[in-house]
Amino acid sequence: MQQSGRLKMRINAMLSPSDDNMLAYIQKGPYHTDHLTVRTIKLYADGALGSRGAKMKAPYDDDPGNSGLWLTDSARLEKVCRVAYNSGYQVATHCIGDAANKRMLDIYGSLLEGSNDRRWRIEHAQVVDPEDMVLFGRYNIVPSVQSTHATSDMGWAAGRIGEERMKGAYAYHDLLLQNGWLPNGSDFPVEDINPLYGFFAAVARKDRTGDPEGGFQKENALSREEALKAMTIWAARASFDETNRGSIEPGKFADFVVTGEDLMKAPEEKLFKIRVEQTWVGGEQVSGER
């Protein structure tokens, strides 16, 4: 589709580290066109918190005999990361539990060895031991988050992992402080694809019924400016594309939306209801009334 010009979206595709992908892409180096980028390998360290598959340092509070599971063993994780490092590829690893986050931060750090611009990512960074937070900044590792996870999970997460571990859970402001920026996405199809739901969750830390009053762990909310950057210029930066997109500036693609109300000024309770009137890609209107 992108070769024929029919693809209107700009896609940053992540590879599974299969033998076929190793031959077709990784050994040849990153692939990039105006609409398709392939420069990242996706790994999975552990499972999900909802199923108690997220790998924790200590057992679950509501399942004392279980501390989660590893989806990929350390040797395999290390091997793929080394291949990626030597091939100029980015790595993005699904990490939910505090043990999974620590293991991948250590594996990344052993290769990155301090300040760098590799922009290797931890996807979700959902439960991080506060003592391990500094590793994101030490090795310039990008915490790639999805803010609706906090408001989807807030009703049961504390019962699963306990109040003490919740201090490092869904800690988007604390994670932002490590490098001064972070990307925020939707995690569709696990969560709804509507980006305004993520914007609202990041800012208000409430679900769309308005609960809880005052916000969930509001100390880790993002400001409206931070939330907007996390879904635009910082998201572009996380995929090495900030010189082409992510903001409206001369020389960049004219990719933007027109909204019915100003995200920076609308009442908080209206944020997730704001209508997107038009969508433009490369200066071409692709949706909305003309």
BADRENKOL-479743 format. One line per field, with one value per residue: residue in one letter; x, y, z of N, C-alpha, C, O, CB in turn; residue number from 1. Coordinates in pm, whole numbers. Glycine has a CB too. Layout:
<atoms>
residuo: (A/...)
n_u: (X/...)
n_v: (Y/...)
n_w: (Z/...)
ca_u: (X/...)
ca_v: (Y/...)
ca_w: (Z/...)
c_u: (X/...)
c_v: (Y/...)
c_w: (Z/...)
o_u: (X/...)
o_v: (Y/...)
o_w: (Z/...)
cb_u: (X/...)
cb_v: (Y/...)
cb_w: (Z/...)
num: (NUM/...)
</atoms>
This chain:
<atoms>
residuo: (M/Q/Q/S/G/R/L/K/M/R/I/N/A/M/L/S/P/S/D/D/N/M/L/A/Y/I/Q/K/G/P/Y/H/T/D/H/L/T/V/R/T/I/K/L/Y/A/D/G/A/L/G/S/R/G/A/K/M/K/A/P/Y/D/D/D/P/G/N/S/G/L/W/L/T/D/S/A/R/L/E/K/V/C/R/V/A/Y/N/S/G/Y/Q/V/A/T/H/C/I/G/D/A/A/N/K/R/M/L/D/I/Y/G/S/L/L/E/G/S/N/D/R/R/W/R/I/E/H/A/Q/V/V/D/P/E/D/M/V/L/F/G/R/Y/N/I/V/P/S/V/Q/S/T/H/A/T/S/D/M/G/W/A/A/G/R/I/G/E/E/R/M/K/G/A/Y/A/Y/H/D/L/L/L/Q/N/G/W/L/P/N/G/S/D/F/P/V/E/D/I/N/P/L/Y/G/F/F/A/A/V/A/R/K/D/R/T/G/D/P/E/G/G/F/Q/K/E/N/A/L/S/R/E/E/A/L/K/A/M/T/I/W/A/A/R/A/S/F/D/E/T/N/R/G/S/I/E/P/G/K/F/A/D/F/V/V/T/G/E/D/L/M/K/A/P/E/E/K/L/F/K/I/R/V/E/Q/T/W/V/G/G/E/Q/V/S/G/E/R)
n_u: (82/191/389/245/122/-123/-146/-234/-187/90/315/489/637/690/910/872/1119/1182/1329/1286/1236/1477/1643/1517/1496/1648/1926/1979/1950/1778/1459/1302/1044/831/588/616/801/1052/1229/1255/1265/1038/993/889/878/729/400/59/-87/-354/-414/-247/0/208/547/661/867/811/560/212/-25/-286/-257/-62/113/213/415/398/504/772/783/979/1302/1599/1842/1762/1644/1870/2031/1884/1872/2142/2191/2022/2146/2392/2304/2193/1931/1636/1505/1207/1045/792/702/560/545/735/969/1015/1053/1289/1470/1487/1575/1829/1942/1931/2092/2341/2431/2398/2542/2548/2508/2332/2190/2012/1749/1607/1325/1094/802/499/589/468/451/691/966/1033/1305/1430/1372/1559/1721/1612/1675/1954/2046/1924/1678/1362/1051/766/440/88/-173/-442/-438/-402/-648/-818/-736/-743/-938/-886/-613/-456/-542/-430/-147/-82/-59/197/358/208/295/488/348/187/306/334/419/647/801/831/1002/1251/1388/1296/1098/841/668/317/66/-218/-252/-425/-547/-618/-700/-926/-911/-930/-753/-810/-917/-693/-552/-724/-720/-451/-429/-648/-665/-888/-1175/-1417/-1655/-1607/-1488/-1208/-1325/-1125/-917/-707/-426/-313/-79/79/-21/-16/59/-152/-6/217/85/-16/220/327/173/226/480/668/601/668/941/1016/1020/1220/1145/1107/1196/1042/770/507/482/359/534/749/876/810/593/256/69/-211/-484/-810/-985/-1300/-1300/-1061/-802/-637/-782/-1045/-1307/-1219/-1384/-1486/-1291/-1249/-1460/-1440/-1484/-1327/-1288/-1169/-920/-592/-338/-17/-83/-316/-662/-811/-1028/-1349/-1573/-1568)
n_v: (-121/125/151/187/424/432/420/621/674/716/480/324/39/-245/-519/-871/-1086/-1294/-1559/-1510/-1233/-1142/-1194/-1053/-788/-697/-755/-595/-341/-40/46/295/504/773/692/447/302/85/-6/-111/-366/-577/-704/-935/-939/-1024/-1125/-1008/-778/-806/-1077/-1184/-1240/-1068/-1021/-1016/-888/-989/-1215/-1192/-994/-1090/-1348/-1540/-1750/-1697/-1519/-1425/-1453/-1527/-1442/-1458/-1593/-1489/-1523/-1529/-1274/-1111/-1189/-1108/-833/-768/-826/-633/-399/-409/-383/-138/-111/-20/-121/-240/-331/-517/-469/-528/-600/-527/-680/-759/-510/-430/-630/-587/-323/-359/-534/-374/-165/-287/-300/-43/125/380/736/792/786/593/538/322/137/85/-77/8/0/-44/-124/-18/-55/198/238/162/346/542/423/450/714/705/544/657/540/492/535/408/478/412/587/532/287/325/428/227/13/93/22/-233/-285/-222/-412/-633/-600/-457/-169/-57/-128/-1/258/285/236/297/542/802/1073/1060/891/1050/1246/1125/1133/1370/1363/1166/917/872/642/456/179/25/-284/-338/-129/149/306/580/876/1091/988/889/1128/1261/1078/1095/1358/1409/1177/1016/802/782/830/1011/929/850/1101/1383/1244/963/867/1128/1270/1175/1266/1418/1743/1947/2040/1868/1624/1660/1691/1438/1280/1367/1538/1415/1147/1119/1163/937/749/830/1034/1304/1521/1525/1509/1552/1806/2130/2281/2471/2281/2031/1740/1816/1715/1695/1759/1910/2040/2067/2213/2386/2198/2283/2459/2379/2269/2030/1798/1778/1696/1437/1424/1597/1692/1571/1751/1759/1573/1585/1479/1508/1753/1694/1662/1402/1314/1416/1703/1902)
n_w: (0/79/-108/-341/-294/-172/101/365/630/863/948/1208/1218/1421/1455/1505/1640/1441/1239/965/964/1061/844/634/716/954/924/709/800/923/773/584/470/354/459/589/843/951/1206/1452/1701/1859/2179/2437/2774/3001/3126/3166/3403/3481/3449/3632/3532/3498/3574/3894/4161/4411/4544/4437/4615/4632/4556/4689/4620/4373/4148/3895/3546/3315/2975/2788/2797/2973/2831/2564/2539/2584/2367/2137/2184/2162/1891/1778/1870/1736/1478/1448/1524/1702/2022/2166/2449/2599/2922/3226/3508/3815/3838/3574/3448/3582/3499/3219/3208/3316/3123/2890/2985/3012/2753/2650/2819/2960/2882/2578/2242/2153/2207/2314/2418/2688/2687/2826/3107/3358/3634/3836/4043/4272/4334/4103/3912/3838/3651/3399/3328/3358/3149/2934/2859/2715/2862/2745/2755/2829/2902/2965/3085/3358/3451/3373/3528/3792/3980/4075/4091/4322/4507/4395/4390/4618/4838/4877/4654/4466/4463/4271/4043/3733/3711/3572/3574/3738/3579/3351/3448/3443/3194/3101/2913/2751/2554/2488/2426/2290/2326/2178/2042/2308/2472/2411/2089/2065/2087/2252/2483/2610/2648/2828/3045/3122/3212/3391/3543/3582/3521/3249/3369/3559/3791/4008/4240/4246/4134/4043/4218/4184/4190/3993/3757/3428/3299/3086/2868/2876/2835/2576/2427/2473/2313/2064/1962/2131/2101/1833/1856/1998/1802/1638/1462/1487/1339/1116/1178/1429/1525/1424/1198/976/703/800/771/687/893/1081/1312/1330/1590/1768/2002/2211/2333/2536/2686/2731/2958/3206/3228/2975/2802/2687/2519/2311/1977/1685/1409/1155/975/862/642/536/420/288/316/487/631/766/741/446)
ca_u: (0/273/462/154/70/-258/-141/-238/-129/234/324/617/611/790/931/901/1256/1180/1439/1252/1255/1620/1701/1455/1506/1745/2062/1992/1942/1645/1388/1223/985/744/471/644/932/1080/1360/1240/1232/948/1012/795/946/637/259/-24/-122/-490/-412/-139/114/318/649/685/980/753/430/94/-94/-408/-222/71/201/238/481/394/582/853/744/1102/1410/1702/1941/1702/1632/2003/2079/1815/1915/2277/2174/1965/2248/2493/2240/2135/1788/1579/1435/1092/1011/675/735/452/581/859/1084/1038/1113/1427/1554/1513/1659/1965/1991/1957/2204/2468/2472/2399/2657/2547/2436/2327/2070/1952/1605/1547/1199/1020/660/407/654/345/485/837/1017/1087/1451/1479/1333/1675/1786/1561/1756/2097/2077/1836/1576/1235/932/655/326/-48/-231/-572/-418/-420/-789/-883/-691/-737/-1033/-843/-467/-401/-572/-344/-5/-64/-41/338/403/131/367/563/261/120/373/373/496/778/874/865/1115/1378/1455/1234/996/797/555/195/-18/-349/-247/-530/-690/-646/-776/-992/-816/-949/-643/-859/-934/-561/-522/-804/-671/-322/-446/-745/-650/-1024/-1240/-1509/-1771/-1564/-1432/-1254/-1323/-990/-821/-635/-283/-306/58/143/-87/62/-8/-210/103/294/2/-23/351/348/98/262/623/746/575/752/1080/1038/1043/1323/1080/1069/1231/943/632/491/450/330/648/797/963/755/468/137/-19/-273/-630/-882/-1081/-1409/-1265/-918/-765/-566/-872/-1177/-1325/-1161/-1481/-1520/-1174/-1260/-1577/-1415/-1499/-1225/-1365/-1098/-787/-509/-212/64/-153/-437/-767/-849/-1155/-1419/-1643/-1480)
ca_v: (0/246/160/235/555/422/428/760/682/696/365/278/-102/-316/-656/-985/-1129/-1424/-1580/-1441/-1089/-1119/-1193/-955/-651/-656/-757/-488/-211/21/77/416/585/875/633/324/290/-42/10/-151/-504/-585/-819/-949/-993/-1091/-1123/-893/-768/-854/-1224/-1215/-1289/-972/-1078/-930/-926/-1065/-1268/-1107/-987/-1171/-1484/-1548/-1850/-1661/-1391/-1397/-1541/-1474/-1487/-1481/-1611/-1383/-1546/-1487/-1128/-1054/-1217/-1021/-695/-751/-818/-502/-298/-415/-356/-4/-120/13/-231/-202/-453/-520/-496/-485/-613/-462/-766/-751/-380/-429/-716/-525/-205/-410/-586/-257/-89/-357/-270/102/173/524/829/748/829/476/550/192/163/-10/-57/5/44/-30/-129/-3/-30/335/236/135/456/618/353/506/831/671/486/721/443/562/469/429/447/421/642/474/170/365/442/97/-82/152/-38/-362/-302/-221/-541/-735/-585/-391/-24/-18/-137/94/386/289/188/400/661/869/1194/1017/839/1164/1318/1054/1188/1498/1342/1029/903/813/588/404/34/-42/-298/-365/-12/218/372/726/938/1186/915/888/1264/1285/994/1145/1487/1405/1052/971/735/871/860/1113/867/894/1244/1427/1175/846/896/1250/1321/1127/1321/1505/1868/1939/2055/1743/1519/1684/1658/1294/1215/1430/1554/1315/1020/1120/1149/799/668/899/1104/1438/1623/1519/1519/1567/1946/2207/2369/2467/2170/1904/1698/1885/1615/1760/1751/2031/2000/2160/2298/2391/2103/2351/2548/2319/2213/1896/1692/1772/1667/1314/1435/1696/1635/1596/1796/1726/1513/1615/1406/1560/1864/1644/1630/1262/1289/1534/1785/1990)
ca_w: (0/84/-234/-446/-257/-116/247/409/764/876/1037/1262/1243/1502/1410/1590/1605/1375/1144/841/982/1075/711/545/764/1056/872/610/865/925/649/609/364/414/524/661/906/1019/1268/1592/1734/1974/2266/2548/2893/3094/3091/3202/3546/3503/3459/3727/3456/3508/3661/4009/4247/4522/4503/4438/4744/4628/4511/4751/4561/4233/4124/3752/3459/3206/2842/2713/2894/2972/2726/2437/2544/2568/2232/2041/2210/2106/1745/1749/1895/1629/1349/1450/1548/1831/2088/2249/2523/2686/3062/3315/3650/3859/3807/3429/3421/3631/3415/3089/3232/3333/2995/2807/3040/2988/2616/2624/2897/2991/2795/2439/2170/2090/2235/2343/2486/2770/2660/2940/3232/3436/3777/3846/4177/4274/4335/3968/3823/3790/3541/3275/3298/3351/3018/2834/2816/2698/2913/2651/2841/2779/3025/3001/3171/3498/3485/3354/3630/3927/4072/4127/4091/4458/4567/4335/4422/4747/4836/4870/4515/4385/4457/4146/3937/3652/3765/3448/3601/3785/3463/3265/3507/3426/3075/3066/2810/2731/2463/2540/2320/2327/2345/2101/2075/2449/2514/2300/2001/2069/2161/2353/2608/2673/2692/2947/3155/3165/3279/3500/3618/3610/3409/3179/3455/3653/3911/4140/4264/4279/4049/4093/4233/4103/4187/3871/3638/3341/3264/2951/2770/2875/2775/2433/2371/2483/2206/1935/1935/2204/2035/1713/1901/2040/1682/1560/1351/1532/1239/1008/1225/1573/1552/1303/1175/837/670/846/708/738/955/1198/1324/1371/1694/1792/2116/2241/2438/2644/2759/2755/3092/3217/3204/2833/2721/2608/2432/2207/1843/1584/1293/1032/984/745/633/426/355/224/409/470/697/814/641/369)
c_u: (85/353/376/95/-68/-261/-135/-179/23/255/469/596/725/793/934/1038/1260/1300/1412/1276/1402/1685/1648/1481/1631/1887/2086/1988/1803/1592/1298/1176/897/629/499/788/942/1221/1361/1206/1148/971/907/868/851/494/189/-59/-259/-497/-309/-20/230/419/688/805/934/614/318/28/-217/-384/-80/165/245/307/485/485/663/800/865/1216/1520/1801/1889/1688/1767/2055/2016/1857/2055/2273/2122/2069/2349/2437/2179/1985/1753/1516/1321/1042/891/720/624/497/714/982/1117/1103/1259/1517/1586/1595/1805/2023/2022/2083/2338/2520/2486/2510/2660/2474/2446/2201/2008/1800/1538/1432/1157/873/577/473/549/369/637/873/1077/1239/1510/1449/1454/1743/1736/1646/1903/2135/1991/1736/1440/1121/813/527/193/-135/-367/-558/-444/-567/-868/-854/-711/-832/-985/-692/-409/-427/-480/-200/21/-31/104/388/327/201/449/481/192/176/425/452/637/864/917/989/1249/1457/1402/1129/956/683/437/108/-146/-346/-368/-474/-719/-731/-840/-890/-822/-838/-690/-888/-801/-520/-595/-751/-539/-336/-533/-724/-787/-1073/-1346/-1642/-1735/-1505/-1282/-1249/-1182/-882/-747/-485/-244/-164/132/67/14/-14/-66/-101/186/215/-6/110/374/279/131/414/707/722/658/898/1112/1061/1138/1265/1043/1107/1128/801/628/463/427/439/687/894/914/630/351/35/-79/-422/-684/-989/-1185/-1385/-1115/-887/-701/-660/-1006/-1188/-1279/-1259/-1524/-1407/-1190/-1378/-1554/-1416/-1379/-1298/-1300/-964/-714/-379/-136/-5/-280/-540/-817/-976/-1216/-1486/-1546/-1539)
c_v: (126/262/215/372/552/435/574/778/671/591/338/134/-165/-463/-755/-1040/-1270/-1437/-1507/-1291/-1053/-1108/-1078/-811/-623/-653/-646/-349/-152/55/197/478/689/815/506/323/154/-31/-37/-298/-504/-715/-820/-1014/-1075/-1081/-997/-895/-827/-1004/-1274/-1279/-1192/-1023/-977/-980/-1011/-1112/-1164/-1109/-1077/-1311/-1514/-1651/-1816/-1526/-1357/-1487/-1463/-1528/-1518/-1494/-1508/-1399/-1499/-1334/-1061/-1072/-1124/-876/-670/-742/-681/-392/-293/-380/-216/-3/-76/-113/-173/-329/-431/-561/-441/-487/-550/-547/-761/-619/-376/-514/-647/-397/-247/-461/-470/-186/-154/-332/-120/174/324/606/786/805/712/474/414/211/48/19/-87/56/59/-31/-128/21/110/340/217/248/525/553/403/627/799/621/545/623/511/481/504/383/460/460/586/347/207/368/315/3/-34/86/-166/-377/-308/-352/-650/-723/-511/-244/19/-21/-42/230/398/243/304/538/749/997/1159/964/952/1236/1253/1106/1324/1487/1195/1026/836/768/528/258/-35/-171/-336/-253/51/297/525/793/1037/1117/909/1024/1294/1205/1046/1271/1476/1287/1005/886/828/889/968/1059/844/1046/1284/1356/1063/874/1020/1308/1275/1166/1402/1636/1854/1953/1928/1632/1536/1649/1507/1219/1273/1432/1451/1175/1008/1099/1006/706/738/982/1248/1548/1628/1543/1537/1710/2016/2311/2365/2351/2034/1868/1775/1782/1680/1731/1889/1986/2109/2254/2287/2298/2171/2432/2486/2268/2068/1786/1680/1717/1544/1317/1530/1628/1671/1626/1755/1659/1536/1535/1456/1672/1823/1610/1489/1224/1420/1612/1879/2129)
c_w: (0/-45/-347/-415/-197/36/289/549/757/985/1077/1304/1320/1462/1525/1546/1546/1281/1013/852/998/937/626/587/846/1002/769/672/854/786/674/479/432/493/604/713/975/1075/1413/1603/1861/2049/2376/2665/2979/3043/3139/3350/3573/3521/3559/3656/3454/3610/3769/4090/4366/4479/4510/4575/4746/4572/4559/4691/4420/4224/3974/3672/3357/3074/2756/2814/2872/2859/2591/2431/2518/2426/2130/2060/2152/1954/1705/1764/1780/1492/1342/1469/1690/1889/2171/2317/2614/2826/3149/3462/3685/3832/3659/3391/3464/3539/3282/3103/3247/3201/2900/2854/3014/2847/2592/2699/2916/2888/2649/2373/2094/2105/2249/2441/2578/2746/2784/3068/3342/3587/3787/3992/4179/4275/4195/3869/3760/3672/3405/3233/3280/3212/2906/2774/2819/2761/2823/2719/2766/2897/3061/3084/3318/3536/3458/3471/3773/4026/4135/4146/4232/4530/4516/4383/4554/4734/4820/4727/4423/4373/4328/4027/3866/3687/3652/3472/3650/3670/3370/3317/3477/3306/3034/2958/2809/2631/2531/2424/2375/2374/2281/2042/2220/2509/2390/2220/2010/2150/2267/2485/2683/2724/2823/3066/3210/3250/3404/3594/3668/3493/3351/3250/3557/3782/3896/4152/4310/4200/4119/4096/4152/4097/4062/3745/3556/3322/3123/2844/2761/2806/2623/2366/2369/2369/2069/1919/2009/2149/1908/1750/1939/1923/1586/1445/1386/1434/1126/1054/1376/1616/1419/1286/1028/816/716/764/771/784/1080/1200/1362/1470/1715/1907/2141/2358/2559/2734/2796/2898/3096/3180/3058/2746/2632/2512/2314/2069/1755/1453/1160/1065/852/753/511/349/282/330/384/545/743/701/574/355)
o_u: (55/382/426/26/-127/-367/-40/-128/79/216/558/544/842/689/991/1069/1332/1364/1504/1330/1446/1771/1724/1487/1710/1962/2201/2019/1718/1668/1226/1255/890/577/413/883/851/1319/1453/1126/1183/969/844/913/888/470/252/-60/-280/-579/-287/51/340/382/740/839/1009/556/329/25/-250/-479/14/286/310/262/563/538/630/775/855/1225/1532/1840/1961/1718/1777/2115/2085/1875/2081/2344/2171/2078/2385/2513/2120/1919/1831/1478/1337/1001/889/770/595/486/796/1090/1234/1196/1344/1628/1701/1678/1895/2139/2128/2170/2438/2641/2577/2566/2763/2389/2553/2117/1958/1730/1426/1441/1182/824/586/419/543/313/703/816/1163/1297/1626/1496/1451/1817/1810/1685/1970/2244/1987/1712/1407/1096/766/507/188/-168/-406/-654/-501/-606/-975/-940/-697/-809/-1037/-647/-321/-343/-455/-136/136/20/132/455/375/170/475/537/145/104/546/544/734/984/1028/1072/1352/1579/1456/1075/1029/606/455/80/-179/-430/-408/-361/-835/-823/-811/-793/-729/-829/-616/-885/-798/-459/-536/-739/-516/-263/-497/-761/-801/-1021/-1364/-1732/-1822/-1476/-1233/-1173/-1127/-768/-728/-424/-157/-134/236/87/115/-137/-33/-105/220/271/-4/113/432/321/71/471/808/812/713/970/1222/1116/1137/1330/957/1056/1126/719/732/424/469/438/661/982/969/570/348/-70/-7/-479/-612/-1074/-1163/-1442/-1051/-939/-710/-622/-1075/-1087/-1299/-1223/-1591/-1427/-1150/-1396/-1640/-1357/-1335/-1363/-1369/-905/-767/-318/-184/12/-345/-510/-861/-1027/-1147/-1459/-1453/-1479)
o_v: (222/374/282/430/658/458/644/885/622/611/331/107/-142/-523/-727/-1039/-1356/-1337/-1448/-1229/-947/-1023/-1012/-722/-535/-560/-608/-251/-206/89/201/503/693/879/462/342/113/-44/-7/-350/-439/-824/-718/-1128/-1182/-1036/-891/-1001/-891/-1054/-1395/-1362/-1229/-1064/-870/-1098/-1095/-1055/-1062/-1211/-1135/-1384/-1514/-1640/-1898/-1429/-1273/-1585/-1350/-1648/-1595/-1414/-1449/-1301/-1438/-1274/-967/-981/-1067/-803/-563/-661/-620/-302/-185/-350/-180/95/-93/-203/-70/-424/-338/-671/-322/-386/-523/-493/-759/-616/-326/-472/-649/-368/-180/-434/-468/-151/-85/-341/-77/272/388/555/749/865/730/413/393/291/-69/127/-196/146/162/51/-226/109/140/436/251/245/562/620/398/639/859/651/491/623/580/368/618/263/512/377/592/303/127/317/296/-78/-113/94/-207/-471/-390/-399/-748/-824/-503/-200/120/72/-7/308/509/213/397/638/768/1027/1222/990/949/1281/1319/1122/1388/1589/1110/1122/754/846/546/219/-142/-170/-365/-279/10/349/592/770/1065/1181/922/1035/1345/1259/1041/1290/1528/1294/960/895/940/955/1013/1136/822/1112/1224/1402/1067/901/1017/1388/1332/1107/1449/1638/1761/1885/1884/1555/1437/1585/1453/1109/1233/1336/1404/1091/902/1026/957/597/710/997/1307/1659/1724/1593/1536/1734/1968/2416/2265/2325/1932/1954/1795/1764/1715/1685/1972/1904/2226/2363/2191/2316/2121/2469/2538/2228/1993/1691/1583/1694/1545/1225/1543/1522/1786/1539/1720/1685/1509/1525/1448/1684/1907/1537/1457/1114/1521/1589/1931/2216)
o_w: (-71/-86/-437/-498/-172/94/254/582/658/1100/993/1412/1290/1438/1630/1427/1596/1247/955/760/953/915/555/503/812/1031/745/605/783/695/774/388/555/585/680/637/1047/1002/1489/1524/1959/1990/2405/2657/3026/2931/3151/3414/3676/3599/3569/3713/3412/3719/3741/4086/4414/4387/4579/4643/4850/4543/4478/4710/4355/4285/3931/3724/3318/3062/2660/2907/2765/2796/2513/2329/2439/2369/2046/1962/2098/1894/1611/1680/1733/1400/1240/1435/1784/1814/2237/2250/2695/2846/3146/3531/3598/3806/3622/3311/3391/3506/3239/3017/3198/3170/2838/2773/2995/2824/2521/2650/2892/2815/2601/2440/1983/2023/2202/2534/2550/2780/2841/3133/3409/3659/3752/4057/4096/4224/4171/3755/3643/3599/3306/3117/3196/3162/2795/2653/2916/2718/2824/2739/2654/2981/3177/3146/3392/3641/3516/3507/3867/4147/4240/4211/4260/4606/4586/4413/4597/4630/4756/4683/4315/4283/4282/3921/3930/3690/3638/3395/3609/3664/3316/3238/3484/3314/2943/2914/2859/2623/2622/2333/2492/2454/2326/1995/2253/2586/2277/2275/1967/2270/2362/2590/2806/2831/2918/3176/3330/3348/3510/3711/3782/3382/3399/3198/3632/3873/3785/4080/4403/4197/4241/3993/4065/4009/4027/3639/3608/3329/3051/2742/2651/2728/2550/2261/2275/2332/1969/1866/1955/2150/1878/1682/1914/1939/1466/1341/1321/1445/1049/977/1443/1730/1314/1351/961/898/675/699/892/723/1173/1101/1418/1436/1685/1911/2098/2468/2671/2845/2884/2956/3000/3110/3021/2627/2516/2432/2227/2050/1752/1395/1064/1170/744/859/398/228/220/424/273/526/758/583/637/293)
cb_u: (-93/368/517/43/69/-321/-20/-381/-187/310/264/666/589/759/1058/787/1346/1048/1459/1107/1178/1686/1672/1308/1386/1737/2091/1882/2043/1648/1305/1306/903/689/368/620/956/1065/1403/1132/1362/801/1153/670/1006/648/190/-151/-117/-577/-384/-191/73/266/773/560/1051/745/394/-6/-135/-514/-233/54/133/107/624/429/490/1004/657/1131/1466/1776/1979/1564/1576/2101/2049/1663/1914/2367/2077/1847/2321/2553/2133/2168/1738/1473/1532/978/1130/566/873/329/584/851/1055/906/1035/1434/1484/1382/1612/1967/1887/1836/2186/2450/2371/2266/2784/2688/2492/2329/2104/2011/1536/1652/1091/1059/616/354/732/250/423/888/1124/1034/1501/1418/1249/1774/1763/1413/1740/2131/2057/1920/1577/1206/904/679/326/-96/-241/-653/-274/-356/-850/-836/-547/-769/-1159/-891/-402/-459/-714/-350/64/44/-97/424/388/-9/459/686/156/-33/489/251/424/764/789/747/1098/1352/1440/1339/1046/755/596/118/57/-444/-241/-584/-750/-515/-686/-1103/-841/-1088/-550/-984/-988/-458/-562/-950/-654/-233/-507/-884/-552/-1120/-1303/-1533/-1819/-1677/-1503/-1169/-1430/-965/-722/-664/-197/-402/134/157/-207/90/91/-316/192/330/-138/-60/463/298/-50/204/668/713/425/735/1108/920/911/1423/957/1131/1370/950/551/613/565/188/769/866/1095/721/448/75/60/-247/-672/-945/-1008/-1535/-1345/-874/-670/-461/-895/-1203/-1472/-1110/-1601/-1558/-1054/-1272/-1696/-1279/-1629/-1127/-1380/-1075/-796/-479/-236/98/-62/-406/-881/-737/-1137/-1323/-1757/-1453)
cb_v: (1/241/24/136/642/291/349/811/571/832/240/369/-176/-301/-666/-1096/-1123/-1445/-1731/-1467/-1041/-1234/-1325/-978/-618/-748/-892/-500/-115/146/-47/518/497/964/604/202/405/-166/156/-66/-592/-574/-819/-1034/-880/-1030/-1244/-891/-621/-813/-1285/-1308/-1319/-830/-1119/-924/-801/-980/-1386/-1152/-842/-1100/-1497/-1577/-1981/-1659/-1394/-1254/-1638/-1511/-1382/-1366/-1753/-1381/-1695/-1554/-1083/-1118/-1362/-1035/-666/-868/-929/-475/-327/-553/-459/66/-263/128/-315/-134/-500/-618/-432/-575/-756/-429/-911/-769/-268/-483/-852/-494/-128/-522/-681/-160/-71/-508/-328/162/129/574/971/591/944/349/629/93/188/2/-146/-136/178/-141/-257/115/-139/408/126/7/558/636/203/548/932/563/334/783/315/587/509/353/538/285/790/445/115/502/557/34/-113/299/-63/-470/-189/-104/-578/-724/-513/-460/36/-109/-279/113/401/205/92/397/622/900/1282/910/738/1263/1329/906/1092/1593/1386/964/823/913/485/416/1/51/-400/-381/92/311/329/760/1008/1256/771/837/1367/1250/849/1173/1588/1401/1070/1091/600/820/732/1200/733/830/1285/1407/1273/721/773/1354/1274/978/1410/1438/1988/2049/2174/1702/1520/1830/1728/1243/1227/1575/1694/1319/1004/1252/1242/749/638/798/1029/1467/1597/1387/1394/1519/2017/2274/2328/2600/2193/1910/1546/1978/1483/1912/1643/2106/1970/2086/2258/2536/2000/2442/2671/2205/2224/1873/1716/1911/1648/1194/1482/1768/1685/1472/1947/1854/1360/1768/1251/1449/1931/1521/1732/1174/1193/1624/1864/1931)
cb_w: (120/206/-273/-466/-376/-157/302/406/855/910/969/1383/1111/1653/1332/1581/1727/1298/1117/804/1103/1156/642/539/845/1175/809/507/806/1010/598/688/261/305/422/571/1009/921/1260/1660/1751/1929/2325/2507/2975/3235/3149/3118/3591/3390/3323/3838/3316/3549/3580/4097/4298/4653/4589/4331/4773/4546/4353/4895/4560/4154/4181/3727/3387/3226/2775/2610/2885/3103/2719/2419/2680/2667/2194/2056/2361/2150/1694/1841/2027/1625/1322/1323/1524/1819/2177/2163/2605/2631/3102/3296/3687/4007/3849/3352/3492/3776/3389/3018/3358/3437/2931/2812/3186/3011/2519/2662/2829/3004/2813/2430/2072/2149/2124/2399/2383/2924/2543/2961/3211/3400/3848/3756/4220/4395/4427/3918/3899/3902/3553/3290/3406/3457/3023/2722/2906/2548/3061/2516/2964/2713/3012/2875/3155/3523/3407/3223/3609/3919/4001/4036/4013/4538/4541/4183/4310/4824/4962/4959/4465/4444/4579/4157/3993/3675/3860/3366/3705/3894/3386/3258/3656/3410/2960/3022/2671/2864/2338/2631/2241/2211/2494/1989/1986/2529/2589/2352/1858/2129/2066/2302/2581/2576/2584/2921/3109/3045/3183/3445/3737/3635/3455/3041/3527/3686/3941/4250/4371/4424/3997/4005/4188/4157/4312/3876/3679/3204/3272/2931/2808/3019/2836/2405/2451/2616/2232/1927/1973/2354/2003/1635/2019/2121/1612/1505/1307/1664/1181/941/1185/1643/1634/1310/1265/801/727/998/722/628/992/1197/1430/1246/1825/1816/2243/2273/2383/2586/2680/2656/3136/3357/3290/2784/2809/2701/2513/2232/1777/1567/1297/946/1016/736/625/332/260/138/398/514/816/888/705/232)
num: (1/2/3/4/5/6/7/8/9/10/11/12/13/14/15/16/17/18/19/20/21/22/23/24/25/26/27/28/29/30/31/32/33/34/35/36/37/38/39/40/41/42/43/44/45/46/47/48/49/50/51/52/53/54/55/56/57/58/59/60/61/62/63/64/65/66/67/68/69/70/71/72/73/74/75/76/77/78/79/80/81/82/83/84/85/86/87/88/89/90/91/92/93/94/95/96/97/98/99/100/101/102/103/104/105/106/107/108/109/110/111/112/113/114/115/116/117/118/119/120/121/122/123/124/125/126/127/128/129/130/131/132/133/134/135/136/137/138/139/140/141/142/143/144/145/146/147/148/149/150/151/152/153/154/155/156/157/158/159/160/161/162/163/164/165/166/167/168/169/170/171/172/173/174/175/176/177/178/179/180/181/182/183/184/185/186/187/188/189/190/191/192/193/194/195/196/197/198/199/200/201/202/203/204/205/206/207/208/209/210/211/212/213/214/215/216/217/218/219/220/221/222/223/224/225/226/227/228/229/230/231/232/233/234/235/236/237/238/239/240/241/242/243/244/245/246/247/248/249/250/251/252/253/254/255/256/257/258/259/260/261/262/263/264/265/266/267/268/269/270/271/272/273/274/275/276/277/278/279/280/281/282/283/284/285/286/287/288/289/290)
</atoms>
